[in-house]
């Protein structure tokens, strides 16, 4: 079966479909709070944390290494380095639950915001 050729409006609609983008938090980088790779991972985690409950970012949510790799293209090693940085700064809490263990996260947006304000 041949695929239908899309016009520019249809292409844009496909490219901008819900779930295919997350906002890049430019203030995280411009304030010097984190580097671009760290900011991308935080943007992904914020987006991922809101997938089931609108606006709910303060609750615990899980994300597998494979899902994070698929969505950010970061290797497991790079994920771990960035997660370690975010934990050290107090921006993120993690825990492992179950067998096999699943990674759970909780963002601390207040700490991120405070760090941005202090550096601005």
C-alpha positions as a Markdown table, in Angstrom:
| # | Residue | x | y | z |
|---|---|---|---|---|
| 1 | Unk | 0.0 | 0.0 | 0.0 |
| 2 | Unk | 1.3 | 3.4 | -1.0 |
| 3 | Unk | 1.6 | 6.1 | 1.7 |
| 4 | Unk | -0.4 | 9.3 | 1.0 |
| 5 | Unk | 1.8 | 12.3 | 0.3 |
| 6 | Unk | 1.2 | 15.0 | 2.9 |
| 7 | Unk | 1.0 | 18.7 | 2.3 |
| 8 | Unk | 3.0 | 21.2 | 4.4 |
| 9 | Unk | 0.1 | 21.8 | 6.8 |
| 10 | Unk | -0.3 | 18.0 | 7.4 |
| 11 | Unk | 3.4 | 17.5 | 7.8 |
| 12 | Unk | 3.6 | 20.3 | 10.4 |
| 13 | Unk | 0.6 | 18.7 | 12.3 |
| 14 | Unk | 2.4 | 15.4 | 12.3 |
| 15 | Unk | 5.7 | 16.9 | 13.5 |
| 16 | Unk | 4.0 | 18.9 | 16.3 |
| 17 | Unk | 1.7 | 16.1 | 17.5 |
| 18 | Unk | 1.3 | 15.7 | 21.2 |
| 19 | Unk | 4.0 | 13.7 | 22.9 |
| 20 | Unk | 6.5 | 14.3 | 20.1 |
| 21 | Unk | 8.1 | 17.4 | 21.6 |
| 22 | Unk | 9.0 | 18.8 | 25.0 |
| 23 | Unk | 10.0 | 22.3 | 25.8 |
| 24 | Unk | 13.7 | 23.1 | 26.3 |
| 25 | Unk | 14.1 | 25.0 | 29.6 |
| 26 | Unk | 16.5 | 27.7 | 28.3 |
| 27 | Unk | 16.6 | 29.4 | 31.7 |
| 28 | Unk | 18.2 | 26.3 | 33.2 |
| 29 | Unk | 21.2 | 26.8 | 30.9 |
| 30 | Unk | 21.4 | 30.6 | 30.6 |
| 31 | Unk | 21.4 | 30.9 | 34.4 |
| 32 | Unk | 24.4 | 28.5 | 34.6 |
| 33 | Unk | 22.4 | 26.0 | 36.8 |
| 34 | Unk | 23.0 | 23.1 | 34.4 |
| 35 | Unk | 24.5 | 22.4 | 31.0 |
| 36 | Unk | 22.3 | 21.7 | 27.9 |
| 37 | Unk | 22.4 | 17.9 | 28.3 |
| 38 | Unk | 21.2 | 18.1 | 31.9 |
| 39 | Unk | 18.5 | 20.6 | 30.9 |
| 40 | Unk | 17.3 | 18.2 | 28.2 |
| 41 | Unk | 17.0 | 15.4 | 30.7 |
| 42 | Unk | 15.1 | 17.6 | 33.1 |
| 43 | Unk | 12.7 | 18.7 | 30.3 |
| 44 | Unk | 12.2 | 15.1 | 29.4 |
| 45 | Unk | 11.5 | 14.1 | 33.1 |
| 46 | Unk | 9.1 | 17.0 | 33.5 |
| 47 | Unk | 7.2 | 15.9 | 30.4 |
| 48 | Unk | 7.3 | 12.3 | 31.3 |
| 49 | Unk | 6.1 | 13.0 | 34.8 |
| 50 | Unk | 3.0 | 14.7 | 33.5 |
| 51 | Unk | 1.9 | 12.0 | 31.0 |
| 52 | Unk | -0.9 | 10.6 | 33.2 |
| 53 | Unk | -1.9 | 13.5 | 35.4 |
| 54 | Unk | -2.1 | 17.1 | 34.0 |
| 55 | Unk | 0.2 | 19.4 | 35.9 |
| 56 | Unk | 1.3 | 16.8 | 38.5 |
| 57 | Unk | 5.0 | 17.1 | 38.7 |
| 58 | Unk | 5.6 | 16.7 | 42.5 |
| 59 | Unk | 4.6 | 13.0 | 42.7 |
| 60 | Unk | 6.8 | 10.0 | 42.2 |
| 61 | Unk | 6.9 | 8.5 | 38.6 |
| 62 | Unk | 8.8 | 5.7 | 37.0 |
| 63 | Unk | 10.9 | 5.7 | 33.8 |
| 64 | Unk | 13.0 | 2.9 | 32.6 |
| 65 | Unk | 16.5 | 3.3 | 31.2 |
| 66 | Unk | 15.2 | 2.0 | 27.8 |
| 67 | Unk | 12.4 | 4.6 | 27.7 |
| 68 | Unk | 14.8 | 7.4 | 28.6 |
| 69 | Unk | 17.3 | 6.2 | 26.0 |
| 70 | Unk | 14.6 | 6.0 | 23.3 |
| 71 | Unk | 13.3 | 9.5 | 24.1 |
| 72 | Unk | 16.6 | 11.4 | 24.8 |
| 73 | Unk | 19.1 | 9.2 | 22.9 |
| 74 | Unk | 21.3 | 9.3 | 26.1 |
| 75 | Unk | 23.2 | 6.1 | 26.9 |
| 76 | Unk | 22.6 | 4.5 | 30.2 |
| 77 | Unk | 26.0 | 5.7 | 31.4 |
| 78 | Unk | 25.2 | 9.3 | 30.4 |
| 79 | Unk | 21.8 | 9.0 | 32.1 |
| 80 | Unk | 23.4 | 7.9 | 35.3 |
| 81 | Unk | 26.0 | 10.8 | 35.2 |
| 82 | Unk | 23.2 | 13.4 | 34.7 |
| 83 | Unk | 21.0 | 11.8 | 37.3 |
| 84 | Unk | 23.9 | 11.8 | 39.8 |
| 85 | Unk | 24.4 | 15.5 | 39.2 |
| 86 | Unk | 20.7 | 16.3 | 39.6 |
| 87 | Unk | 20.5 | 14.3 | 42.8 |
| 88 | Unk | 23.7 | 16.0 | 44.2 |
| 89 | Unk | 22.1 | 19.4 | 43.5 |
| 90 | Unk | 18.9 | 18.4 | 45.2 |
| 91 | Unk | 16.9 | 18.7 | 42.0 |
| 92 | Unk | 15.9 | 15.0 | 41.9 |
| 93 | Unk | 15.2 | 12.1 | 44.1 |
| 94 | Unk | 15.4 | 8.5 | 43.0 |
| 95 | Unk | 14.5 | 5.1 | 44.3 |
| 96 | Unk | 14.4 | 1.5 | 42.9 |
| 97 | Unk | 11.3 | -0.5 | 43.5 |
| 98 | Unk | 10.4 | -4.1 | 42.6 |
| 99 | Unk | 12.0 | -7.1 | 41.0 |
| 100 | Unk | 13.4 | -6.4 | 38.5 |
| 101 | Unk | 14.1 | -3.0 | 39.9 |
| 102 | Unk | 12.3 | 0.0 | 38.3 |
| 103 | Unk | 13.7 | 3.5 | 38.6 |
| 104 | Unk | 11.3 | 6.0 | 40.2 |
| 105 | Unk | 11.9 | 9.7 | 40.2 |
| 106 | Unk | 10.6 | 12.8 | 42.0 |
| 107 | Unk | 11.6 | 16.2 | 40.7 |
| 108 | Unk | 12.1 | 19.1 | 43.2 |
| 109 | Unk | 11.1 | 22.1 | 41.1 |
| 110 | Unk | 11.3 | 24.4 | 44.0 |
| 111 | Unk | 15.0 | 23.7 | 44.4 |
| 112 | Unk | 15.5 | 24.1 | 40.6 |
| 113 | Unk | 13.7 | 27.4 | 40.7 |
| 114 | Unk | 15.6 | 28.6 | 43.7 |
| 115 | Unk | 18.9 | 27.8 | 42.0 |
| 116 | Unk | 17.9 | 29.8 | 38.9 |
| 117 | Unk | 16.8 | 32.8 | 40.9 |
| 118 | Unk | 20.1 | 32.8 | 42.9 |
| 119 | Unk | 22.1 | 32.7 | 39.7 |
| 120 | Unk | 20.1 | 35.3 | 37.8 |
